């Protein structure tokens, strides 16, 4: 999905791209590479990412902590 959205967003002038749970099934070095791809995308558009991995979250400029209160 990252590859598809990246290519589509470069051909269409999409101002914002949202990735929900982009980190499912990856970790370590691959997660770091995904984070770098997202960081590169964010240079030209707004990127919103929901993630649980520090390798991806560390590339962000702004962070929001979202939680449920029961």
PDB file of N, CA, C and O in Angstrom:
ATOM      1  N   UNK A   1       0.826  -1.192   0.000  1.00  0.00           N
ATOM      2  CA  UNK A   1       0.000   0.000   0.000  1.00  0.00           C
ATOM      3  C   UNK A   1       0.869   1.256   0.000  1.00  0.00           C
ATOM      4  O   UNK A   1       0.522   2.262  -0.617  1.00  0.00           O
ATOM      5  N   UNK A   2       1.994   1.185   0.694  1.00  0.00           N
ATOM      6  CA  UNK A   2       2.904   2.333   0.721  1.00  0.00           C
ATOM      7  C   UNK A   2       3.378   2.666  -0.688  1.00  0.00           C
ATOM      8  O   UNK A   2       3.394   3.831  -1.088  1.00  0.00           O
ATOM      9  N   UNK A   3       3.761   1.645  -1.431  1.00  0.00           N
ATOM     10  CA  UNK A   3       4.231   1.859  -2.799  1.00  0.00           C
ATOM     11  C   UNK A   3       3.152   2.427  -3.701  1.00  0.00           C
ATOM     12  O   UNK A   3       3.403   3.357  -4.468  1.00  0.00           O
ATOM     13  N   UNK A   4       1.969   1.881  -3.614  1.00  0.00           N
ATOM     14  CA  UNK A   4       0.860   2.336  -4.455  1.00  0.00           C
ATOM     15  C   UNK A   4       0.501   3.787  -4.138  1.00  0.00           C
ATOM     16  O   UNK A   4       0.387   4.614  -5.043  1.00  0.00           O
ATOM     17  N   UNK A   5       0.323   4.093  -2.859  1.00  0.00           N
ATOM     18  CA  UNK A   5      -0.045   5.465  -2.479  1.00  0.00           C
ATOM     19  C   UNK A   5       1.072   6.450  -2.816  1.00  0.00           C
ATOM     20  O   UNK A   5       0.803   7.593  -3.187  1.00  0.00           O
ATOM     21  N   UNK A   6       2.310   6.015  -2.688  1.00  0.00           N
ATOM     22  CA  UNK A   6       3.434   6.894  -3.020  1.00  0.00           C
ATOM     23  C   UNK A   6       3.417   7.261  -4.490  1.00  0.00           C
ATOM     24  O   UNK A   6       3.572   8.431  -4.843  1.00  0.00           O
ATOM     25  N   UNK A   7       3.231   6.273  -5.349  1.00  0.00           N
ATOM     26  CA  UNK A   7       3.217   6.523  -6.789  1.00  0.00           C
ATOM     27  C   UNK A   7       2.008   7.357  -7.207  1.00  0.00           C
ATOM     28  O   UNK A   7       2.139   8.275  -8.017  1.00  0.00           O
ATOM     29  N   UNK A   8       0.846   7.046  -6.667  1.00  0.00           N
ATOM     30  CA  UNK A   8      -0.363   7.791  -7.010  1.00  0.00           C
ATOM     31  C   UNK A   8      -0.244   9.241  -6.556  1.00  0.00           C
ATOM     32  O   UNK A   8      -0.628  10.155  -7.286  1.00  0.00           O
ATOM     33  N   UNK A   9       0.284   9.453  -5.359  1.00  0.00           N
ATOM     34  CA  UNK A   9       0.378  10.817  -4.838  1.00  0.00           C
ATOM     35  C   UNK A   9       1.353  11.674  -5.622  1.00  0.00           C
ATOM     36  O   UNK A   9       1.219  12.898  -5.644  1.00  0.00           O
ATOM     37  N   UNK A  10       2.333  11.054  -6.267  1.00  0.00           N
ATOM     38  CA  UNK A  10       3.280  11.831  -7.062  1.00  0.00           C
ATOM     39  C   UNK A  10       2.675  12.250  -8.395  1.00  0.00           C
ATOM     40  O   UNK A  10       3.052  13.283  -8.949  1.00  0.00           O
ATOM     41  N   UNK A  11       1.736  11.456  -8.915  1.00  0.00           N
ATOM     42  CA  UNK A  11       1.094  11.793 -10.181  1.00  0.00           C
ATOM     43  C   UNK A  11      -0.151  12.650  -9.996  1.00  0.00           C
ATOM     44  O   UNK A  11      -0.523  13.404 -10.895  1.00  0.00           O
ATOM     45  N   UNK A  12      -0.782  12.544  -8.865  1.00  0.00           N
ATOM     46  CA  UNK A  12      -1.932  13.377  -8.521  1.00  0.00           C
ATOM     47  C   UNK A  12      -1.477  14.288  -7.395  1.00  0.00           C
ATOM     48  O   UNK A  12      -0.789  13.837  -6.479  1.00  0.00           O
ATOM     49  N   UNK A  13      -1.835  15.512  -7.442  1.00  0.00           N
ATOM     50  CA  UNK A  13      -1.397  16.453  -6.418  1.00  0.00           C
ATOM     51  C   UNK A  13      -2.262  16.319  -5.167  1.00  0.00           C
ATOM     52  O   UNK A  13      -3.093  17.179  -4.876  1.00  0.00           O
ATOM     53  N   UNK A  14      -2.056  15.239  -4.444  1.00  0.00           N
ATOM     54  CA  UNK A  14      -2.790  14.998  -3.209  1.00  0.00           C
ATOM     55  C   UNK A  14      -2.110  15.748  -2.072  1.00  0.00           C
ATOM     56  O   UNK A  14      -0.923  15.539  -1.821  1.00  0.00           O
ATOM     57  N   UNK A  15      -2.845  16.622  -1.376  1.00  0.00           N
ATOM     58  CA  UNK A  15      -2.214  17.390  -0.307  1.00  0.00           C
ATOM     59  C   UNK A  15      -1.947  16.586   0.964  1.00  0.00           C
ATOM     60  O   UNK A  15      -1.055  16.928   1.740  1.00  0.00           O
ATOM     61  N   UNK A  16      -2.725  15.509   1.182  1.00  0.00           N
ATOM     62  CA  UNK A  16      -2.592  14.721   2.399  1.00  0.00           C
ATOM     63  C   UNK A  16      -2.715  13.238   2.076  1.00  0.00           C
ATOM     64  O   UNK A  16      -3.567  12.825   1.290  1.00  0.00           O
ATOM     65  N   UNK A  17      -1.846  12.448   2.697  1.00  0.00           N
ATOM     66  CA  UNK A  17      -1.914  10.988   2.574  1.00  0.00           C
ATOM     67  C   UNK A  17      -2.008  10.426   3.985  1.00  0.00           C
ATOM     68  O   UNK A  17      -1.272  10.847   4.878  1.00  0.00           O
ATOM     69  N   UNK A  18      -2.913   9.476   4.184  1.00  0.00           N
ATOM     70  CA  UNK A  18      -3.101   8.868   5.501  1.00  0.00           C
ATOM     71  C   UNK A  18      -2.787   7.385   5.419  1.00  0.00           C
ATOM     72  O   UNK A  18      -3.299   6.678   4.551  1.00  0.00           O
ATOM     73  N   UNK A  19      -1.940   6.918   6.330  1.00  0.00           N
ATOM     74  CA  UNK A  19      -1.601   5.501   6.440  1.00  0.00           C
ATOM     75  C   UNK A  19      -2.029   5.020   7.824  1.00  0.00           C
ATOM     76  O   UNK A  19      -1.555   5.528   8.840  1.00  0.00           O
ATOM     77  N   UNK A  20      -2.915   4.052   7.854  1.00  0.00           N
ATOM     78  CA  UNK A  20      -3.408   3.493   9.115  1.00  0.00           C
ATOM     79  C   UNK A  20      -2.753   2.132   9.330  1.00  0.00           C
ATOM     80  O   UNK A  20      -2.866   1.245   8.483  1.00  0.00           O
ATOM     81  N   UNK A  21      -2.071   1.969  10.456  1.00  0.00           N
ATOM     82  CA  UNK A  21      -1.403   0.707  10.813  1.00  0.00           C
ATOM     83  C   UNK A  21      -0.438   0.264   9.714  1.00  0.00           C
ATOM     84  O   UNK A  21      -0.465  -0.887   9.279  1.00  0.00           O
ATOM     85  N   UNK A  22       0.404   1.178   9.277  1.00  0.00           N
ATOM     86  CA  UNK A  22       1.368   0.908   8.215  1.00  0.00           C
ATOM     87  C   UNK A  22       2.426  -0.110   8.644  1.00  0.00           C
ATOM     88  O   UNK A  22       3.130  -0.662   7.799  1.00  0.00           O
ATOM     89  N   UNK A  23       2.542  -0.361   9.941  1.00  0.00           N
ATOM     90  CA  UNK A  23       3.630  -1.187  10.470  1.00  0.00           C
ATOM     91  C   UNK A  23       3.264  -2.659  10.696  1.00  0.00           C
ATOM     92  O   UNK A  23       4.059  -3.396  11.280  1.00  0.00           O
ATOM     93  N   UNK A  24       2.111  -3.095  10.259  1.00  0.00           N
ATOM     94  CA  UNK A  24       1.708  -4.487  10.491  1.00  0.00           C
ATOM     95  C   UNK A  24       2.633  -5.433   9.727  1.00  0.00           C
ATOM     96  O   UNK A  24       2.787  -5.321   8.511  1.00  0.00           O
ATOM     97  N   UNK A  25       3.239  -6.354  10.450  1.00  0.00           N
ATOM     98  CA  UNK A  25       4.066  -7.389   9.836  1.00  0.00           C
ATOM     99  C   UNK A  25       5.493  -6.992   9.528  1.00  0.00           C
ATOM    100  O   UNK A  25       6.217  -7.763   8.898  1.00  0.00           O
ATOM    101  N   UNK A  26       5.920  -5.816   9.952  1.00  0.00           N
ATOM    102  CA  UNK A  26       7.310  -5.418   9.708  1.00  0.00           C
ATOM    103  C   UNK A  26       7.979  -5.044  11.023  1.00  0.00           C
ATOM    104  O   UNK A  26       7.306  -4.780  12.019  1.00  0.00           O
ATOM    105  N   UNK A  27       9.284  -5.022  11.018  1.00  0.00           N
ATOM    106  CA  UNK A  27      10.046  -4.591  12.198  1.00  0.00           C
ATOM    107  C   UNK A  27      11.483  -4.329  11.777  1.00  0.00           C
ATOM    108  O   UNK A  27      11.862  -4.560  10.628  1.00  0.00           O
ATOM    109  N   UNK A  28      12.266  -3.851  12.713  1.00  0.00           N
ATOM    110  CA  UNK A  28      13.703  -3.668  12.511  1.00  0.00           C
ATOM    111  C   UNK A  28      14.073  -2.789  11.347  1.00  0.00           C
ATOM    112  O   UNK A  28      13.565  -1.677  11.204  1.00  0.00           O
ATOM    113  N   UNK A  29      14.977  -3.300  10.500  1.00  0.00           N
ATOM    114  CA  UNK A  29      15.536  -2.541   9.389  1.00  0.00           C
ATOM    115  C   UNK A  29      14.460  -2.168   8.356  1.00  0.00           C
ATOM    116  O   UNK A  29      14.496  -1.078   7.784  1.00  0.00           O
ATOM    117  N   UNK A  30      13.529  -3.057   8.128  1.00  0.00           N
ATOM    118  CA  UNK A  30      12.454  -2.763   7.167  1.00  0.00           C
ATOM    119  C   UNK A  30      11.597  -1.608   7.679  1.00  0.00           C
ATOM    120  O   UNK A  30      11.224  -0.723   6.909  1.00  0.00           O
ATOM    121  N   UNK A  31      11.288  -1.612   8.960  1.00  0.00           N
ATOM    122  CA  UNK A  31      10.507  -0.513   9.544  1.00  0.00           C
ATOM    123  C   UNK A  31      11.249   0.813   9.389  1.00  0.00           C
ATOM    124  O   UNK A  31      10.631   1.841   9.112  1.00  0.00           O
ATOM    125  N   UNK A  32      12.557   0.795   9.564  1.00  0.00           N
ATOM    126  CA  UNK A  32      13.357   2.004   9.397  1.00  0.00           C
ATOM    127  C   UNK A  32      13.293   2.494   7.952  1.00  0.00           C
ATOM    128  O   UNK A  32      13.201   3.697   7.708  1.00  0.00           O
ATOM    129  N   UNK A  33      13.342   1.576   7.001  1.00  0.00           N
ATOM    130  CA  UNK A  33      13.257   1.949   5.585  1.00  0.00           C
ATOM    131  C   UNK A  33      11.886   2.522   5.245  1.00  0.00           C
ATOM    132  O   UNK A  33      11.785   3.487   4.487  1.00  0.00           O
ATOM    133  N   UNK A  34      10.831   1.931   5.802  1.00  0.00           N
ATOM    134  CA  UNK A  34       9.483   2.466   5.600  1.00  0.00           C
ATOM    135  C   UNK A  34       9.396   3.880   6.179  1.00  0.00           C
ATOM    136  O   UNK A  34       8.812   4.770   5.561  1.00  0.00           O
ATOM    137  N   UNK A  35       9.972   4.082   7.352  1.00  0.00           N
ATOM    138  CA  UNK A  35       9.992   5.405   7.966  1.00  0.00           C
ATOM    139  C   UNK A  35      10.690   6.434   7.096  1.00  0.00           C
ATOM    140  O   UNK A  35      10.241   7.576   7.000  1.00  0.00           O
ATOM    141  N   UNK A  36      11.778   6.040   6.467  1.00  0.00           N
ATOM    142  CA  UNK A  36      12.508   6.957   5.581  1.00  0.00           C
ATOM    143  C   UNK A  36      11.702   7.285   4.334  1.00  0.00           C
ATOM    144  O   UNK A  36      11.742   8.416   3.850  1.00  0.00           O
ATOM    145  N   UNK A  37      10.971   6.309   3.808  1.00  0.00           N
ATOM    146  CA  UNK A  37      10.108   6.560   2.651  1.00  0.00           C
ATOM    147  C   UNK A  37       9.003   7.544   3.026  1.00  0.00           C
ATOM    148  O   UNK A  37       8.708   8.473   2.274  1.00  0.00           O
ATOM    149  N   UNK A  38       8.399   7.337   4.188  1.00  0.00           N
ATOM    150  CA  UNK A  38       7.349   8.247   4.651  1.00  0.00           C
ATOM    151  C   UNK A  38       7.903   9.648   4.887  1.00  0.00           C
ATOM    152  O   UNK A  38       7.249  10.644   4.577  1.00  0.00           O
ATOM    153  N   UNK A  39       9.107   9.717   5.437  1.00  0.00           N
ATOM    154  CA  UNK A  39       9.751  11.012   5.679  1.00  0.00           C
ATOM    155  C   UNK A  39       9.990  11.735   4.355  1.00  0.00           C
ATOM    156  O   UNK A  39       9.796  12.948   4.276  1.00  0.00           O
ATOM    157  N   UNK A  40      10.400  11.021   3.332  1.00  0.00           N
ATOM    158  CA  UNK A  40      10.625  11.613   2.006  1.00  0.00           C
ATOM    159  C   UNK A  40       9.304  12.122   1.412  1.00  0.00           C
ATOM    160  O   UNK A  40       9.254  13.202   0.825  1.00  0.00           O
ATOM    161  N   UNK A  41       8.240  11.331   1.573  1.00  0.00           N
ATOM    162  CA  UNK A  41       6.927  11.759   1.099  1.00  0.00           C
ATOM    163  C   UNK A  41       6.479  13.045   1.792  1.00  0.00           C
ATOM    164  O   UNK A  41       5.863  13.908   1.168  1.00  0.00           O
ATOM    165  N   UNK A  42       6.788  13.167   3.069  1.00  0.00           N
ATOM    166  CA  UNK A  42       6.352  14.317   3.867  1.00  0.00           C
ATOM    167  C   UNK A  42       7.059  15.609   3.479  1.00  0.00           C
ATOM    168  O   UNK A  42       6.659  16.684   3.927  1.00  0.00           O
ATOM    169  N   UNK A  43       8.083  15.530   2.670  1.00  0.00           N
ATOM    170  CA  UNK A  43       8.766  16.749   2.218  1.00  0.00           C
ATOM    171  C   UNK A  43       7.893  17.556   1.262  1.00  0.00           C
ATOM    172  O   UNK A  43       8.057  18.771   1.148  1.00  0.00           O
ATOM    173  N   UNK A  44       6.962  16.884   0.570  1.00  0.00           N
ATOM    174  CA  UNK A  44       6.160  17.585  -0.433  1.00  0.00           C
ATOM    175  C   UNK A  44       4.665  17.565  -0.156  1.00  0.00           C
ATOM    176  O   UNK A  44       3.895  18.172  -0.901  1.00  0.00           O
ATOM    177  N   UNK A  45       4.239  16.882   0.899  1.00  0.00           N
ATOM    178  CA  UNK A  45       2.816  16.815   1.240  1.00  0.00           C
ATOM    179  C   UNK A  45       2.649  16.445   2.697  1.00  0.00           C
ATOM    180  O   UNK A  45       3.611  16.037   3.347  1.00  0.00           O
ATOM    181  N   UNK A  46       1.453  16.578   3.216  1.00  0.00           N
ATOM    182  CA  UNK A  46       1.177  16.205   4.592  1.00  0.00           C
ATOM    183  C   UNK A  46       0.951  14.692   4.643  1.00  0.00           C
ATOM    184  O   UNK A  46       0.172  14.142   3.865  1.00  0.00           O
ATOM    185  N   UNK A  47       1.648  14.030   5.573  1.00  0.00           N
ATOM    186  CA  UNK A  47       1.517  12.590   5.742  1.00  0.00           C
ATOM    187  C   UNK A  47       1.084  12.319   7.182  1.00  0.00           C
ATOM    188  O   UNK A  47       1.736  12.751   8.132  1.00  0.00           O
ATOM    189  N   UNK A  48      -0.018  11.604   7.324  1.00  0.00           N
ATOM    190  CA  UNK A  48      -0.509  11.209   8.641  1.00  0.00           C
ATOM    191  C   UNK A  48      -0.359   9.704   8.741  1.00  0.00           C
ATOM    192  O   UNK A  48      -0.852   8.966   7.888  1.00  0.00           O
ATOM    193  N   UNK A  49       0.332   9.243   9.798  1.00  0.00           N
ATOM    194  CA  UNK A  49       0.631   7.820   9.949  1.00  0.00           C
ATOM    195  C   UNK A  49       0.211   7.353  11.337  1.00  0.00           C
ATOM    196  O   UNK A  49       0.534   7.989  12.339  1.00  0.00           O
ATOM    197  N   UNK A  50      -0.503   6.247  11.386  1.00  0.00           N
ATOM    198  CA  UNK A  50      -0.809   5.594  12.653  1.00  0.00           C
ATOM    199  C   UNK A  50       0.140   4.406  12.756  1.00  0.00           C
ATOM    200  O   UNK A  50       0.089   3.490  11.935  1.00  0.00           O
ATOM    201  N   UNK A  51       1.007   4.424  13.768  1.00  0.00           N
ATOM    202  CA  UNK A  51       2.026   3.393  13.901  1.00  0.00           C
ATOM    203  C   UNK A  51       2.282   3.071  15.366  1.00  0.00           C
ATOM    204  O   UNK A  51       1.957   3.856  16.257  1.00  0.00           O
ATOM    205  N   UNK A  52       2.868   1.906  15.596  1.00  0.00           N
ATOM    206  CA  UNK A  52       3.277   1.492  16.935  1.00  0.00           C
ATOM    207  C   UNK A  52       4.791   1.319  17.014  1.00  0.00           C
ATOM    208  O   UNK A  52       5.327   0.995  18.074  1.00  0.00           O
ATOM    209  N   UNK A  53       5.476   1.534  15.900  1.00  0.00           N
ATOM    210  CA  UNK A  53       6.921   1.285  15.857  1.00  0.00           C
ATOM    211  C   UNK A  53       7.728   2.570  16.031  1.00  0.00           C
ATOM    212  O   UNK A  53       7.445   3.576  15.380  1.00  0.00           O
ATOM    213  N   UNK A  54       8.726   2.538  16.903  1.00  0.00           N
ATOM    214  CA  UNK A  54       9.569   3.722  17.096  1.00  0.00           C
ATOM    215  C   UNK A  54      10.395   4.067  15.858  1.00  0.00           C
ATOM    216  O   UNK A  54      10.732   5.232  15.650  1.00  0.00           O
ATOM    217  N   UNK A  55      10.723   3.076  15.037  1.00  0.00           N
ATOM    218  CA  UNK A  55      11.508   3.346  13.830  1.00  0.00           C
ATOM    219  C   UNK A  55      10.746   4.250  12.868  1.00  0.00           C
ATOM    220  O   UNK A  55      11.347   5.044  12.144  1.00  0.00           O
ATOM    221  N   UNK A  56       9.442   4.127  12.863  1.00  0.00           N
ATOM    222  CA  UNK A  56       8.618   4.959  11.987  1.00  0.00           C
ATOM    223  C   UNK A  56       8.260   6.265  12.695  1.00  0.00           C
ATOM    224  O   UNK A  56       8.383   7.343  12.112  1.00  0.00           O
ATOM    225  N   UNK A  57       7.822   6.171  13.936  1.00  0.00           N
ATOM    226  CA  UNK A  57       7.395   7.363  14.685  1.00  0.00           C
ATOM    227  C   UNK A  57       8.532   8.370  14.849  1.00  0.00           C
ATOM    228  O   UNK A  57       8.288   9.576  14.876  1.00  0.00           O
ATOM    229  N   UNK A  58       9.754   7.896  14.957  1.00  0.00           N
ATOM    230  CA  UNK A  58      10.890   8.796  15.178  1.00  0.00           C
ATOM    231  C   UNK A  58      11.151   9.728  14.000  1.00  0.00           C
ATOM    232  O   UNK A  58      11.836  10.739  14.152  1.00  0.00           O
ATOM    233  N   UNK A  59      10.617   9.401  12.843  1.00  0.00           N
ATOM    234  CA  UNK A  59      10.818  10.240  11.655  1.00  0.00           C
ATOM    235  C   UNK A  59       9.812  11.391  11.589  1.00  0.00           C
ATOM    236  O   UNK A  59       9.949  12.288  10.758  1.00  0.00           O
ATOM    237  N   UNK A  60       8.804  11.367  12.462  1.00  0.00           N
ATOM    238  CA  UNK A  60       7.758  12.386  12.430  1.00  0.00           C
ATOM    239  C   UNK A  60       8.188  13.697  13.048  1.00  0.00           C
ATOM    240  O   UNK A  60       9.096  13.745  13.879  1.00  0.00           O
ATOM    241  N   UNK A  61       7.523  14.762  12.631  1.00  0.00           N
ATOM    242  CA  UNK A  61       7.784  16.096  13.161  1.00  0.00           C
ATOM    243  C   UNK A  61       6.830  16.404  14.310  1.00  0.00           C
ATOM    244  O   UNK A  61       7.232  16.986  15.317  1.00  0.00           O
ATOM    245  N   UNK A  62       5.568  16.013  14.159  1.00  0.00           N
ATOM    246  CA  UNK A  62       4.571  16.220  15.214  1.00  0.00           C
ATOM    247  C   UNK A  62       3.998  14.862  15.595  1.00  0.00           C
ATOM    248  O   UNK A  62       3.809  13.991  14.746  1.00  0.00           O
ATOM    249  N   UNK A  63       3.726  14.698  16.883  1.00  0.00           N
ATOM    250  CA  UNK A  63       3.183  13.440  17.373  1.00  0.00           C
ATOM    251  C   UNK A  63       1.936  13.717  18.213  1.00  0.00           C
ATOM    252  O   UNK A  63       1.863  14.709  18.938  1.00  0.00           O
ATOM    253  N   UNK A  64       0.969  12.826  18.096  1.00  0.00           N
ATOM    254  CA  UNK A  64      -0.245  12.886  18.896  1.00  0.00           C
ATOM    255  C   UNK A  64      -0.424  11.546  19.584  1.00  0.00           C
ATOM    256  O   UNK A  64      -0.300  10.497  18.953  1.00  0.00           O
ATOM    257  N   UNK A  65      -0.712  11.579  20.858  1.00  0.00           N
ATOM    258  CA  UNK A  65      -0.964  10.370  21.627  1.00  0.00           C
ATOM    259  C   UNK A  65      -2.477  10.207  21.717  1.00  0.00           C
ATOM    260  O   UNK A  65      -3.168  11.053  22.285  1.00  0.00           O
ATOM    261  N   UNK A  66      -2.982   9.125  21.159  1.00  0.00           N
ATOM    262  CA  UNK A  66      -4.420   8.866  21.133  1.00  0.00           C
ATOM    263  C   UNK A  66      -4.680   7.639  21.979  1.00  0.00           C
ATOM    264  O   UNK A  66      -3.990   6.629  21.841  1.00  0.00           O
ATOM    265  N   UNK A  67      -5.681   7.718  22.865  1.00  0.00           N
ATOM    266  CA  UNK A  67      -5.991   6.587  23.722  1.00  0.00           C
ATOM    267  C   UNK A  67      -7.479   6.532  23.996  1.00  0.00           C
ATOM    268  O   UNK A  67      -8.204   7.503  23.781  1.00  0.00           O
ATOM    269  N   UNK A  68      -7.920   5.383  24.471  1.00  0.00           N
ATOM    270  CA  UNK A  68      -9.319   5.193  24.853  1.00  0.00           C
ATOM    271  C   UNK A  68      -9.420   5.284  26.364  1.00  0.00           C
ATOM    272  O   UNK A  68      -8.573   4.767  27.092  1.00  0.00           O
ATOM    273  N   UNK A  69     -10.452   5.939  26.816  1.00  0.00           N
ATOM    274  CA  UNK A  69     -10.710   6.032  28.248  1.00  0.00           C
ATOM    275  C   UNK A  69     -12.038   5.325  28.517  1.00  0.00           C
ATOM    276  O   UNK A  69     -13.090   5.765  28.054  1.00  0.00           O
ATOM    277  N   UNK A  70     -11.981   4.235  29.263  1.00  0.00           N
ATOM    278  CA  UNK A  70     -13.199   3.437  29.512  1.00  0.00           C
ATOM    279  C   UNK A  70     -13.897   3.893  30.750  1.00  0.00           C
ATOM    280  O   UNK A  70     -14.935   3.339  31.113  1.00  0.00           O
TER     281      UNK A  70
END
